[in-house]
Amino acid sequence: MPWIIDYDAVLEQTRGQQLRSLYPMSGAFGFAEGAPTHVRGWIGPDDPTIRPAARAFVRGVPAPYEQTLTDWFIRTWQDHLPGKMWLLPMSHWHYELNFGSCPWLAATLDRIGLDPGQLQDRNNGSAIEFAPDEHHRARLIIHRLLEMLLGSDFAILFPERDTLCTVHHHKQLWWVTANPTFADALDTIT
């Protein structure tokens, strides 16, 4: 069953991974300025808002976009990033569950076995932790985020791994990693 990681523990873990908070109290994190990183973007429909400089890192996925992106994500997590994963709003839970993504997000949390009331009043980016054997629950929420997000984004962290993933509201997954071997592996996922 997925469980909630309090924000103080999220901060402790991210500091230990030398990640920095990009926005106070949120689930938005990044690598230290100047750290060598590799970026890969998997996108569904063409997106003219992607900057020309980022186009070199983009790979389109075949339709149905949400299903393909979810399948690729789960395969990547299971095959290349063994261990738990954390899902966090890049804003905070109070916003998402009261304004940004309600009511569908509350219903989705309920379907994966979490009481949305435990997150609804948190004005921070506490994490939902999924163990590797909970991939079916992770699949459900990732797919739903890709289907339903309109203006918000969500972050996925992998404790003890040098990799981040953003679930972008334009039906995209954006990976940032300090591991060049993993970046190359992202190019081979199908």
Residue, then its C-alpha position, 0 to 999 in steps of 0.5 A: m500500500p502506498w504511504i505518505i512521506d512527510y515533507d520534512a523527510v522529503l527535504e532530508q532525503t533530497r538534501g542527502q541526494q544534493l538536490r535543491s528545492l526550486y520553490p519553497m514547500s513544494g515538490a519541485f526539486g532540481f540538481a545543484e546549479g552547474a551540476p552535470t546533468h542529462v535531459r530526456g523528454w518523452i512527449g505525446p502530441d507535438d508541443p510548439t511551446i518546447r524551446p528550440a534548444a530542448r528539441a534535441f532532447v525530445r522523443g515523441v511517443p506513439a498514440p495512445y500517448e497516455q498509455t505509451l508514456t505510462d508503459w515506458f515509465i513503469r518499464t524504466w522504473q522497474d528495469h533501470l531504477p530498482g527501489k521505491m519511487w516518490l510522487l509529489p505535486m510541484s505545487h502542494w497538495h492543498y492546491e491540487l486537492n482543493f483547486g488545481s486537480c480536484p475532484w478527479l485527483a481525490a478519486t484517483l488517490d482513493r483508488i490507489g488506497l490512500d485517503p485523500g483527506q490525509l493530503q488535502d490540507r497539506n500546504n507542502g510537497s509531501a511524497i506518496e511512496f510506492a514500493p517496486d511491487e506496487h507498480h500497478r498502483a503507480r501505473l494507475i496514478i501516472h496514467r491518470l495524471l497524464e490524462m487529466l492534468l491541465g496546468s499543474d505538474f508532478a515530480i517523481l523522485f527516486p530516493e538514493r538515485d540521481t534521477l528525477c522525472t516530471v509528469h508535465h501537463h502537456k502529456q509529457l515525461w521529462w527526465v533529468t539525471a546525473n547518470p550518463t548511462f541511464a540517460d543513454a538507456l532512456d533512449t532505448i526504451t520502447 
